[in-house]
């Protein structure tokens, strides 16, 4: 059977096709629908379909900015039923967003009731709230009745809806937009409408202007919540030129004097789209975890305005240092991602520059202007036609009255001459004093045959069928007959309009309309006049909504953020003496002041002291675990000494199977000797072991059952090592390598057992240790034990401790 032969036995619904192609085609259809009808805004009016349909439905409900409010449930219901069948909850959420003055720069919906707040609370149910349009949304709809845009059938074909709104201002940039589609997204910040119109006027005057020139009029976004933009100008310029970039936005704050040298910070504006309640929770968490140790408290004293209080721990703290720490660790500073991906012509997605978006708006306004002008001309032409007929009626008033009064078909009588005989035309006045009569009364004019009348053909009143022909009726002051529209207007004219003054008004109206029509013709033929008219309209919008009006002034300021220098934590903490106490079970605490180290302290049952030493709140503590990792603690963040402290394992991620080898104060510039039970070790600078996270930093690498055993400061020129076999080896310090991480080199050779202890000392001062009686013993003659590194060593001197430890 040929390929093009139709087989009636094959069901088209059961045709097979590759799964990849089937899924690809269907998903592509879905993706395009999502991009065009849900996620990306139109560059012309700056709206997505759901927002456009909400405003159009509110207009049909006559919810003007000066009228009454209507339940939101009714608005969302009508929108869903007539134009947007996607669920009333989604429609109401979109409408509520248009009413939030902290979300949208120029609200398009005037809400009455709970429409949410900056803390992130949801709006009340739609049955509890009411809404109407604002003057900003009315400006978007201005001209909709003047054929300014195309209309299309709604989803079920019952009604017509606008494809796009006329939009008398650049709403896309004024209010911004955000959305996520399939494979693309958009995120456009709001801007100041006065600045945008200034840029549009400049672009009309200089069509070849560059993005850098436009930035002189639009320096950056203008967020509804204010804040301070600290992004460099070059970075902003690049973002607007490419359509992609990011902008750093900070909270606005000030220092409030509390008297007696004390002060507090008051945050009056927070970054855009940051929920205030979550911001306060985050700052409170920073205080609790002591990530910002110089901050004592945070309070939210906001009412209608933002007022967030930040209290420092000390009046000696630098406010700039405190705020820079909060900027780095909280949403008091955010980075707003700019991605101007829009439907540039209502159909094609494109990432546009600032100039391209403004150009698309201006070209659209020119189309709207031309369409409105043509629509107005059609209205004028229709009105002029009516006026011409009314003026003719006034000039021939008696004749018109005769026709209307005595003709069986007044409309046809006004439009055409009605001939029955050549010498009897139309209606004449009776010769007697009786009322007006018609000479054709009782005669069927259509049945007359005028072919035998020699004058009928000559006078042009003979029809093809031999009956009377209809020719336009001539009136004084008019060379041609009346049209259907003019005759209808004359018949509908009220008697009170027959006064002389009305005739003068008609003539004046005709003359003014003729002048207006001539101006419209000039406008449609001259492009420069069109741009001049658009500029005038934009200036009018700027006057209505610009900085002179309430809420039109710029809210977001600009500042240069000098990169904060990394300030050591100790420089931000009050320096106070403490005593660090850590028990054998790993419970750590900080006692206030330098107490007597021999003082008896309380511990949990079965626990005992292990580490106790004097320190200061500005110190960093190093913890060396038997797993070879170093952990860093801030002394200022240790729990107080009133209780038993807290487990050190809760402060750092020290595994349960790992033991604490050593705990000591970090010495900037110092070095450490680290070694394992296998007798391997090396020298490491203390800066290399500082950890930035709870997980610590791996320094000593080990395998199998090998454990970290020794961590001792480098303070001398020789190394003394003792093994579990009680053999001691002394060798020069320079035989050990300095490393940041690794296994190290062999310190001492063992047949059985492993490393027990090691220390570094000065050979000239001799090797010291504590004997079993607790007395300090010093061995100055060490020739017997000095050898090369990795030697086996000799038996320990007499009196050496039985635990094979130097201390």
N, C-alpha and C positions, 0 to 999 in steps of 0.2 A: 504494500500500500504506500502511495506517495506521501511525502512529509506534509504536504499542504492539504491532504484529504481529511475531512472531518469524520471522526468516528463517533457515531451517536451512542455507543456503549460506554464511552468514557465520561465519568462525572467530573466536571471542572473543579468541584470542591475537593476531589480526591487526587488531584494532580500532584505528583512528587516534584520536589525541588531541593537543592542542597540546603542543609540546615544552616550553614554559615551565611548563605545569601538571604535566606528567609529571615533569620534573626537580624542580620545587618540592615536589611531594608526596613523592617518594622521598628528597630531601635532608632534608626536614623530619623524616621518619621516622628517618633516620640521626642527625640532630641531637638529637632527643629521646632516642634510645637512648644516645647519648654522654653527654648531660647526666645522665640518671638512673642509668645502669649503669656509668659509668666515671669521670667527672670530678668530680662534686660529692658531698660526703659527706652522710650523713643526720644531721639535727640531733639525733636521738634517741640514737643510739649513737656518732655521730662517725666512722663507718666507711664506706668505699666497699665495693661488693660483693666485690672481690677480697680485701680484708683480712678481711671478715666470713667469707668462705668458707674462707680459710686457717685462721682460728681454729677454725671449726666442724670442719674436717677434722682438725685436731690434737686436738680433743676426742674425735672418733670413734676416733682412734688411741690415746686414753688417755695423752696426753703431758702429764701433770700437772706442776705446778711442783716437786713432790717426787719425781717418778718419774725414769725414765731418759731419755736422749736418743735421738733417731732421726735417721737420715740425712735431710738436707734434700731430697735427690732423691726419697725416698719420700714426703715430705710434699707437695712440689710436684706430684709425679706423681698422688697420690691426689686432690689438689685439682683438678687439671686433668681427670682422668678422671671424677670424680663430680659436680663442681659448676661448674667454670670452664674451659671448653674454649677457652682463648685462648693457649696456648703456655706451656710450663714455664719458659722464660727470664723472661718477664714476671712470672710468679707468684713465682719465686725472688727476683727483684729487689725485689718488693713485700715479701716476707717478710724479706729481709735488711734493708730499711729499718726494719722493726718491731723489729729486734734492735740497731740502732745507737744507743747512748746519747748520741751527739753530734748525732743527727738528731731523735730523738723523746724528749720529756721523761720519759715513763714507759714504758720498753720493754715491748712486749706479747709478745715472743719472747725466750727465753733461748738465745742462740747459743753454740755451742762450736766454735771454729775461727776462721778468718780471715773476718770479716764486713765488711771494709773499715776505713778509718780516716779521721781528720779531714784528712789530706793529700790525700784524693781518690782513693786507691787502691781498685780494685774488689774486691768479695768474691771468695774462692776459689770454684771450681766447686762445684756443689751436691753432688757425690759426695764431696767432702772435708770438708764441714761437717755439723754435727749441731745439732738444736734441740729445744726443748720450750717449753711455755707458761710464763708468769710468773704471779705472784699477781694482777697487774693484769689480765691477760687472763681469768683465772678469774673475777674479779669482774665482768667484762663478760658472762660466760656464766652467772652464778649465776641459777638459776630457770628455766633452759631446759627442764628436765624437768617443770615445774609449770604448763605451759600458759600461761606468761607472755606469749608472743608467738605470732603466726601463723606457720604453716609453708606452704610452697608446693612444688610438684613441681620437681625439678631440670630441667636442660635437656632430658633425654631421658625424663623421667617415671619413672625407676626408683626414685629416692629422694626424700625430702623435705628441704628446707633452710629455715632460719629467714629470714623476711623482714627481721627486725631482731633485734639481741641485746638482752637485758634491761637491760644497762648500769646497774650500781649507782652509777656516778659520771659526771659530765659529761665524757665522753671527748673530745667535739668540741673543747672549749676546753682541756682538760688537755694533749692531745697535738697539737692543731692539725691543719691539713690544707692541701694545695695541689693545684691541678689546673686544667687549661685545657680548656674545652668549646667548643662551636660558638657563637660570639657572646657567651660569658661565661666568667668565670674565678673562681677562689676562692683566697684566700691567708690562712689563719688562723694566727696565732702560737700557740705553746704557753703555758700558764699554770700557776700553782701550784695543785694540787688542794685544798690546805687553804683557800686564799683563795676558790676557787670554791665550796666547800661552805659557807663562811661567808656568801657572797652568796646562795646558795640558801636557807639557813636564814633569812636576813633577808627574802628574798622570800616565804617561807612565812608568816612572822610579819606582814609588811606587803606584801600583794599589790600595792598601789598605789605602791610605792617607785619612784623615778625612777632614771635611769641615773647621775646624779651621786651619789646615795646609794650605789649599788652600787659606785662607784669607791672608796669608803672601804674596801671589803673586797677589791676587785680593782684595785689601783692601776695595773696594766699587765701586759704579758707577762712570763713567766719562762722564758727560753731555756735549753736544756740546756747550752749552752756558756758561760753566764754573760754577762759584759759589763756595760756601764753604759748605761742609757737616759737620754738627755739631752734628750728631747722635752719641751716645756712641758706642764704638767698640763692647761691649757685645750685644747691641741691633741689630747691623748690622750682627753679627755672628749668632744670633738666626734667623734673617730673612732669611739669606742664607741657614741655616740648615733646616728650615721648608718650605721654598718657599713662605712664607707670612710674611709681616711686613711693616714697614714704615720708611722713611728716611727723616730727617729734612735737608732742603737745604736753605741756605741764600745767599743773594746777596753779592758781593764783593765790598768793599768800602774803601775809604781812605780820610784822612783829607788834604785839600789843603790850604796852608797858603796864605792869601790875603794881608799880611802886616799890620802894625800898630795894631797888636793883633787880627785882624779879621781873620776868616777862613770860609771855606765852605766844605761840604761833597760832594765827587764825587763818584757816583756809576758806576763802570766800567763793572760789570757782574751781570745779573739778573737771577733768578731761571729758571729752565727748564720749557718750555711750558707756561710761563707767557708772555702775550702780553704787550709790553712796553707802548703802548698808553693807555691801560686800567689801567696799574699800575700808570702812571702819573695822570690820572683822579682820581683815588682812593686817592692818596696822596693829591691832590688839594682839594678833598672833606673833608679830615681830617683837612686841614687848615681852610676851610670855616666853618666847624662845631665846630672848636676849640677843637677837641678831642686830638690833639697834640699841645697844646698852645705854646710850645717852638719852633715850626717850623714856619718860616716866609714865605718861598716861595719854589717852586719847578720849575725847568726848564729842558727841554730836549734839550741838545746840541749835540745829537748823529749825527754822519755822518756814516762812515763805521763801526765804533766801538761804543759801548755803552758809553754814557757820560751823566749821569743824575745829575743835581746839586740840592743840598738841602741846603737852607740858614737858619741858626738859627735866632731866634729873638734877641738873645743877645750873645755876645762873651763869656759871663760867663757860658754859657750852656755847660754841659759835653757831648762831642760827643757820648760816649758810651750810656749815658742815652737817648739821642735823638734817636739813632738807635734802641735801645731796644724797645722803644715805637713804632717805625715804624714797627719793626719786629712783634710786637703783633697785630698791627692794619691794616697791609697791606700785600700784596703778596711779599714783600721783603724777607719774609721767608715763605716757603711752606712745606708741608709734602707729599712726594712722596710715594704713596702706591705701594708696591712691591707684585706682585702676579704672580709667575712663573707657570702659567697653560698653558701647551703646549701639542701638539700631540707628545708623546714621540717616537712613532714608525711610525708616519704618520697617525695613525688611532685612537689610544687610548688617550683621554685627561687625563692628570695627573698633579697635582701640584708637581713640582720637586725641589729638592735642587740644589745648585750650582754644587755639585759633579755629580748628576744624569744627569744634562744637559750636562756637559763636557764629561761624560762617553758616553752618547748617540752620541755626535759628534764624539768622537774617534772611537767608534765601527763602525759608518757609514764610516769614513775615511778608516778603515781597509777593509770594504766591497768594497769600491771604488778602493782601491789599488789592491785587488785580481782580481776584474773584469777587471781593466785596464791591469794587468799583463797577464791575460789569453787572452785578446784581442790582446795584443802585441805579445804573443807567436804564435797566429794564423797567424798574419801578417808575423812574421819571418818564420814560416813554409812554408807559401806560397812563400815568397821571396827565401828561400833556395831551394825550388823545382825548381823555375825558374833559379836560379844561377847554379844549377847542370846541367840543360839542356843546358844552354849557354856554360858552360865549356866543356861539351861533344862535342858540336858543334865545338868549337875551336880545340879540340883534333882530330876531324874527319872532318876537314873543307872540304877537297876535296870530300869525300863521301857525305857529307850533300849537297854540291853544286850540285853534280850529281843528287841526288834525287830531289832537288827543281827544277832543270832545266829540267829534262827529264820525271819525273813521272807525270802521269795525275792527281793524287791526292797526292800532296806533303806531306800533313799532315799525311795521312794514310801511305805513304811510309816511313816517319820518325819513325812512331810508330811500324809498322809491316813489317815482311818479306813477299814478294809477290811471290809465287811459281807457275810457270806454268808447268815446268818439273823438275825432281830432279837434273839434271845436268845443268840446266839453272836457276839460282836463282838471282832474282832482276835485277840490272842494271850492265852492264859491259862496259868496254872501247872498242871501235871498234879497230880492228886490223889494219885498214888502217889509212891514215891521214885525213879521213873525220871527221865531227863532231860526238859527242857522239850520239849513237843510242840505241834504246831499242829493244832487241830481241823479245819482246812481242807486238811490234807495230802492230796494226790492229787486234789483237786477243782478243776475249772476255774471259778474265781470268775466270770469274765466271761460264762460260759455260763448262770449261774443266772438264773432268771426270778422276780423278787420281786413281780410284779404281783398274785399270788394271796395274798400275805402281808398281812393287814389292818394289821399294825403298821409295815410298811416305809414306807408313805407318811407315816404320822403322825410317824415319827422322822426324816424327811427324808433317807432313804437310797435312795430309788427314783429311778432315772434315767429319762430320756424313753423309752429303748428297753426299759424293764422290767427292766434289769439293775441291779446295785448301783451307787449313786452315790458319788463321792469327795467327802468333806467334810473340812475341816482337822482334823487330830488335835489334841485338846486335851491340854495338859500342865499339871501343877500349877505355879502361879506365872506362867502366861501365858494370857491370855484368847483369843488367836488362834493359828492354826497356825504351823508353821515354814515359812520361805521356802526356795526352792531353794538360795540361797547359804548359808543357815544349816544346812540339811541336809547340804550338801556339806562344810561346815566341820566338822560333828560327825563325819562319816564319815572325814575326813582327820586327825582329832585323834589324837595319839599316846597310847599307854597310860600313858606316864610322866607325862602331863598330868592324870591322874585323881586326883592327890593333893589334899588339902584346901587346901594353901597356894596352889595354882594357882587355885582358885576365888576366893580372896580377892584375888589379883592381878588376875583378870579383872574383878572388881567395882571395884577401885580404878582400873583402866585405863578402864573405862566411865565412871566418875564424872569422871575428869580429861578425857576426850574430850568429855563433855557440857559441861563448863565451858569448854573451848576452843571448842567449837562456838557456845556462847552469846556468847563474846567476838567470834568472827568475824561472827556475825549483827549485833552492835552495830557492828562496824567497817564492814560493808557498808552499814549504814543511816545512819551518821553521818559526814559529810564532814570535820568537825573532827578526829575520831579518825583518819581516814585520813591527814590532813596531819601529825598528831602521830606516827603510826607512820613516815611517810616521813622526818620530821625525826630520829627515833631511828636509822633505818637510815643516814642521812647522817652522823650523829655517829659511828656505829660505823666507817664508811668513813674518816672523818677521823682517827679514833684509829689505824686500821691503816696509813694511807698519808700522814698529815699530817706536819707539821714535826718532830714528836717522833721519827719513824722515820728511818732512814738514807736520805739522798737526798731527803727531803721538804722540807727547808728551802729558802727562796728563794735562787736562785743569781744572778739578775740584779738589780743595784743601780740606784738612781736618783741622779741628780746634775743640778745646773743648769750648763749649759755657757754660760759667759759668752762672747759672740761675740768671737773673737780679733781684736784690732786689726791692721790691715794694717801689718806691720812692714817697713820698707825692707830690701831685701836687703843693703845695705851695713852695716846694724846687726847683721846676723847673721854677718858675715864678718870674720875678723881682718884688720885694716888693715895691709897690707904694701906697700912700694914695688916697682914693676915697671917694666920698659921694654918698650913695645909695639913690635914690629918687623913690618912687612908689606912683602913684596917686590912687584916689578912684576908678577909672575905671580899674585899674590894669596895667597901662603903667609904665614900669620900665626902669631906665637908671642909669648910673654911671658917676657922675661929677668928673673931675680930681681934686685931692687935697681935703683937708678938708675945705669946705666952711662954712660960717656962716649959722647955721641951721635955723636962723630966716630970712634969705635972701628971698626976693620974687622971685619966679621962674615962668616960663611960662608953662601953661598947655593947653590942648585942650579946646575948648568951652564946658562949662558945667562940666568940670572936676576940681578937686582940690587935693591938697597934702593929703596923708594919712600917709605914712611912710617915714621918712627922718633921716638918721643916718650916722655917720662916720664909714668907714671900710677900709680895705686894699685889694689889688688885690689877695693876697694869701688866703683870707678868703673864707669859705663856708657859703652860706646863706640857712636858713631853711624856707620853706613856709608851713604853716599849713592851710589846707582847711577845710571848714565846713562839708566836707564829711568824716572827720576823717583821711585823708591821709596826710603824710608829703612828701614834694618834696625838692630836693637839687639842688642848683644853685652854679656855680663857679663864684665868684665875678669878676674874670679876663675875663669871657665870656659875661658880661653884655654889652649891646650897649652903645656907647659913649653918652656924655651929650650934644652934640651940637643940637640935635633935641629933639623930645618929647619922644624918647625911642621906645620900642617895647612892644606889649602886652605880659604880663607874660604867658598867656595861650598858646602862640606860642612856648615857651621854655619848658614847661612841659605840661603833659596831664591833666590839671585841667578842669573838666567839666564846661559847661556854667552855670549850675544850682548851682554850688558850689561857695561859696564866700571865699575870703582870710580872715582868722581869724587873722593871725599874720605873720610877716616877721621879722627875726632877724638873728644875726650872730651866727653861731655854736660855742659853747664853749666845747672844748675837755674835757671830764671828768665831764661835767655838767649834771644836771638832770632837768626834766620838770614836771610840774603838768598839766595834760590835763583833761578836763571835758566837758560834754555834757549839753545841755539844760535841760535834764531830771534830772540833779543833780548827775550823776554818773561820777567818775573819778579815777585816780590813778597816781602814780609817774613812769616815764619812763626815763632811761638813754638816753642822747642825741646820743650816739653811736648807739643805737637801732633804731633810727628814720632816720638815713642817708639812702638815696635812691641811688641806682646805675643806675637806668633807668629813663626815662621821665615819666613813669607811676606812679612813687612815691611808697610809702610804707604805707600800711594800718596799723594804730596803734590803733585808738579808734573805737571800734565796736558799731554800733547804729542800731536801728530799726525804722520803720515807719517814722514819721515826725521829729524825734529827730535829732538835728544838733550839731556839735561841737561848743562850745562857748568859752572855756578858754584854753589858753596855756601860762603859766607863769613860769619863772625860779624858781628853788628851792634855796632860799637864806634866811634861817631862821629856826625857830623851831616850828612855829604855822601856821595854815591855817585859813584865814578869808574868809567866804563865805557869799554872799548876794543874796537873791532871788528877783524875780520880785515883791514879796509882801513886799519888803523893810525890811525884817527881816534878821538880821546878826547873824551868828554863828561863834564862834572861838573854835577850838579844836587843839590838839597836832598833829604835823606832823607825828609822828610815828604810828598814827592810820591808815594811808593810806598805802596800799601795793605798792611794787615796781614790775612792770610788763613790759614785752616787747610789749604785745598787749592784748587787751581785752576790755570788757565793763567797768570794774572798779567796785568800791563799791559806795554806796550811801553817798554823802557828806552832804546833808541837806534834810529834809523832807518838802514836800509842799502839801498843800491841793489844791491850785489853782496856775497856772502859773508854772514857772520853774526857773532854775539857771540864774542869771543875770551876776555875776562876782565872781572871786575868786583871792586871792593872798596869798603869803607866806611871813611872816615877823618874826622878832625877838620879842618875848614878852617883853623883857627888854627895847626895844627901843620904844614900843608902835605902834599902828596902825595909819597910816597917810592916808589922802586923800585930794583932792582939793575941796574947797568949791565953790559955784556958782560964787564967786568973783575972783576965780583963786588963792586964798591963800591956803597954805598948813596948814592943821589942823592935830593935833596929839592927839590921845586918848590913855593915858597910863593906865588908870584904866578900865580894861576890864572884871572884875569879873562878871558883869551882863550878858555878852554875851558868857562866856566860858562854854562849855558843851561837852557832848560826841558827836562824829561824828554821823550824821543822825538824830540829834535833829532838832526841828523846828526853834529854835533861838528866839531872841528878836528884837523889833523894833530898827531901826538904830538910832545912836546918833543924837542929834540936829545938824543941819548944814550939814548933809550928802547929797551928790549930788542927785538931783531928777532923774537923769538917772540911778541911782543905780550902778554906776561904781566907782571903787577906784581911777582910773586915767583918 
